[in-house]
Amino acid sequence: MATKNPKTAKNTADKIVDAYIDYVLTEQKEPASIYAFAKHLGIEESEFYQYYNHFSDIESGVWKDAVNSTIKSLKESAEFSTYTAREKVLGFFYTFIEVLNKRRSFYVYSLGNNKMHFKTPEGIKIPIMDFAKEVIQEGLAGKELEERKFLSDRYHEAVWLNTLFILKFWIEDKSQGFEKTDAAIEKSVNLMIELMGKSALDSMLDLGKFLFQNGMKSPFKM
């Protein structure tokens, strides 16, 4: 079997992706079949299968590329290693939305066009959760985030849920420059990090435990 030239393979894969995106945005639906799409593209059906098994593989690949390029861009920044956990999560969401805005029409189509028919993007949960775990572990080690039994091991899930919230908000955002999405990112991430950090409730419980251990009554009881 002949070995595929990496450059040629990438060009063909990119050609398939670009043609698929153009088709679904023009027709607002998937091609009738892979055979019909390959014919439309001017390639053999067998050539399509060298790169993708289904149209959903194209969509998930585009989403994965968006997440991976976001994380890569962040980590290549000279300042990234000096960021707090809050700044890293904020940086991720701001950069992610910037990346999505480059092909906004496609991503909105892929998400179902509106909140009523929102489809969870395939292929992005694992890389986002892995990134979140890394940031959270650093936040816990640096005492920016609070270690809590049964909870801190699941903090990364909050980042994933926040991703879905932001995507739902973004596809409905009609503000200039999507400035309301930026505000939603800031407010939701600040709340999330504050809940993961040492809160007033933690301080109250800590004081109550201290007073109990020292035989004193809690000042919060009337």
C-alpha positions in Angstrom: 0.0 0.0 0.0 1.3 3.4 -0.9 2.2 5.7 2.0 0.2 9.0 2.0 2.3 12.1 1.8 1.6 14.0 5.1 1.3 17.4 3.4 -1.1 16.0 0.7 -3.1 14.2 3.4 -3.5 17.4 5.4 -4.5 19.3 2.3 -7.2 16.7 1.5 -8.4 16.6 5.1 -8.7 20.4 5.2 -10.4 20.3 1.8 -13.0 17.9 3.1 -13.6 20.0 6.3 -13.9 23.3 4.4 -16.3 21.7 1.9 -18.4 20.2 4.6 -18.7 23.4 6.6 -19.6 25.3 3.4 -22.2 22.7 2.6 -24.0 22.6 5.9 -24.0 26.4 6.2 -25.5 26.8 2.8 -28.0 24.0 3.0 -28.5 24.0 6.8 -28.3 20.2 6.8 -25.9 17.4 6.3 -25.3 16.0 2.8 -27.6 13.2 1.9 -24.8 10.6 1.9 -21.1 10.4 1.9 -21.2 9.2 -1.7 -23.1 12.3 -2.7 -20.8 14.5 -0.7 -17.6 12.9 -2.2 -19.1 13.4 -5.7 -19.9 17.0 -4.9 -16.3 17.5 -3.7 -14.8 15.7 -6.7 -13.1 12.9 -4.9 -13.7 9.1 -4.6 -15.9 7.9 -1.7 -13.0 5.7 -0.7 -10.8 8.7 -0.3 -13.3 10.3 2.2 -13.1 7.2 4.3 -9.3 7.5 4.5 -9.9 10.5 6.8 -13.3 10.2 8.3 -15.9 7.5 8.9 -18.9 9.8 9.3 -19.9 13.4 9.0 -20.0 13.6 12.8 -16.3 12.8 12.8 -15.7 16.0 10.9 -17.7 18.1 13.4 -16.1 16.6 16.4 -12.7 17.1 14.8 -13.4 20.8 14.2 -14.4 21.2 17.9 -11.4 19.3 19.1 -9.1 21.5 17.1 -10.7 24.6 18.6 -10.1 23.4 22.1 -6.6 22.2 21.4 -5.5 25.4 19.7 -7.0 27.4 22.6 -5.0 25.4 25.2 -1.8 25.4 23.0 -2.1 29.2 22.6 -2.5 29.7 26.3 0.4 27.5 27.3 2.7 29.1 24.7 2.1 32.5 26.3 5.1 33.6 28.4 2.8 34.9 31.2 0.7 31.7 31.5 2.9 30.0 34.1 2.5 33.1 36.4 -1.3 33.1 36.2 -3.5 32.2 39.1 -6.1 29.4 38.6 -8.8 32.1 38.2 -6.7 33.8 35.5 -6.0 30.5 33.7 -9.7 29.6 33.6 -10.7 33.1 32.5 -7.9 33.0 29.8 -9.2 29.7 28.6 -12.8 30.9 28.1 -11.9 34.2 26.6 -9.5 32.6 24.1 -11.9 29.7 23.3 -14.7 32.2 22.4 -12.2 34.1 20.2 -11.3 30.9 18.4 -15.0 30.0 18.0 -15.8 33.5 16.6 -13.6 32.8 13.6 -16.2 30.2 12.4 -19.1 31.3 14.5 -21.8 30.4 11.9 -20.6 26.8 11.8 -20.3 26.4 15.6 -23.8 27.9 16.1 -25.1 25.4 13.5 -23.3 22.5 15.2 -24.8 23.5 18.6 -28.3 23.4 17.2 -28.7 27.1 16.4 -30.4 28.0 19.7 -30.8 27.1 23.3 -34.0 25.1 22.7 -32.2 22.5 20.6 -28.7 22.8 22.1 -26.5 19.9 21.3 -23.5 19.1 23.5 -20.4 19.3 21.3 -18.6 16.0 20.8 -15.0 15.5 21.4 -14.3 18.5 23.7 -15.2 17.3 27.2 -12.1 15.2 27.8 -9.5 17.8 26.8 -11.4 20.6 28.7 -11.7 18.4 31.8 -8.0 17.4 31.6 -7.0 21.1 31.3 -9.3 21.9 34.3 -7.8 19.2 36.4 -4.3 20.5 35.8 -5.3 24.1 36.7 -7.2 23.0 39.8 -4.4 20.8 41.1 -2.1 23.8 40.8 -4.7 26.0 42.6 -5.1 23.5 45.4 -1.3 23.2 45.8 -1.0 27.0 45.9 -3.9 27.3 48.5 -5.9 29.4 46.1 -8.5 26.7 46.0 -9.8 24.9 49.1 -9.4 21.2 49.6 -12.8 19.7 50.5 -13.6 16.1 51.1 -15.6 14.5 48.3 -15.8 17.9 46.5 -12.4 19.0 45.4 -11.9 15.9 43.3 -14.9 17.0 41.2 -14.0 20.7 40.8 -13.1 20.1 37.2 -16.7 19.1 36.5 -17.7 22.6 37.4 -15.4 23.9 34.6 -17.1 21.6 32.1 -20.6 22.7 33.2 -19.5 26.3 32.9 -18.3 25.6 29.4 -21.8 24.5 28.4 -23.4 27.5 30.2 -21.0 29.9 28.3 -21.7 28.2 24.9 -25.4 28.4 25.4 -25.1 32.1 26.3 -22.8 32.8 23.4 -25.1 31.4 20.7 -27.9 33.7 21.9 -25.6 36.8 22.4 -26.6 39.6 20.0 -24.4 42.3 21.7 -21.7 44.1 19.7 -18.4 42.2 19.8 -20.2 39.6 22.0 -19.3 41.8 25.0 -22.1 40.3 27.0 -20.5 36.8 26.6 -17.3 38.3 28.0 -19.2 39.6 31.0 -20.9 36.2 31.4 -17.5 34.5 31.4 -16.1 36.9 34.0 -19.0 36.7 36.3 -19.5 32.9 36.1 -15.8 32.1 36.5 -15.4 34.5 39.4 -18.3 32.8 41.2 -17.0 29.3 40.4 -13.5 30.1 41.7 -14.9 31.8 44.8 -17.0 28.7 45.6 -13.9 26.6 45.1 -11.9 28.9 47.4 -12.2 29.5 51.1 -15.6 31.0 51.6 -17.3 32.7 54.5 -19.1 29.4 55.3 -15.7 27.7 55.5 -14.5 30.3 57.9 -17.6 30.1 60.0 -17.4 26.3 60.2 -13.7 26.5 61.1 -14.4 29.0 63.9 -17.3 26.9 65.2 -15.0 23.8 65.2 -12.3 25.7 67.0 -14.7 27.0 69.7 -16.2 23.5 70.2 -12.8 22.0 70.6 -12.0 24.6 73.2 -15.3 24.3 75.1 -16.7 27.6 74.1 -20.2 28.5 72.7 -20.5 29.6 69.1 -21.1 33.4 68.7 -23.5 32.6 65.9 -26.1 31.0 68.2 -28.7 33.3 69.8 
